Amino acid sequence: MTRVNTDTLDTLIREHDWSLVLGTEDPNTAAENLVGALKSLIDEATTRIR
């Protein structure tokens, strides 16, 4: 099993420009976009499992 340095991972996550990923700098819209993306991922995974 590969060990991950959580401090490094935390720093990478914090420093990442999430506005590029989530399409906005507005925190509320970003949260809505993230939730929508996660729902789509879960739906896709559920469909593939069935």
C-alpha positions in Angstrom: 0.0 0.0 0.0 1.3 3.5 -0.9 1.5 5.9 2.0 0.5 9.5 1.3 2.0 12.4 3.1 -1.2 14.0 4.3 0.5 17.4 4.9 1.6 17.6 1.3 -1.8 16.4 0.1 -3.5 19.0 2.3 -1.3 21.8 0.9 -1.9 20.7 -2.7 -5.7 20.8 -2.1 -5.6 24.2 -0.4 -3.3 25.7 -3.1 -5.2 24.3 -6.1 -7.1 26.8 -8.1 -10.5 25.2 -7.7 -12.2 28.0 -9.7 -10.9 26.3 -12.8 -12.3 22.9 -11.7 -15.6 24.2 -10.4 -16.1 27.0 -13.0 -16.6 29.8 -10.5 -14.9 31.7 -7.7 -18.3 32.1 -5.9 -18.2 29.6 -2.9 -22.0 28.9 -3.1 -22.0 28.2 -6.8 -18.8 26.2 -6.4 -20.4 24.0 -3.7 -23.5 23.5 -6.0 -21.2 22.5 -8.9 -19.3 20.1 -6.7 -22.4 18.5 -5.3 -23.8 18.1 -8.9 -20.5 16.6 -10.1 -20.5 14.1 -7.1 -24.1 13.1 -7.8 -23.3 12.5 -11.4 -20.3 10.4 -10.4 -22.4 8.3 -8.0 -25.1 7.8 -10.6 -22.6 6.7 -13.2 -21.0 4.3 -10.7 -24.3 2.9 -9.7 -25.3 2.3 -13.3 -22.1 0.5 -14.1 -22.4 -1.7 -11.0 -25.9 -2.9 -11.9 
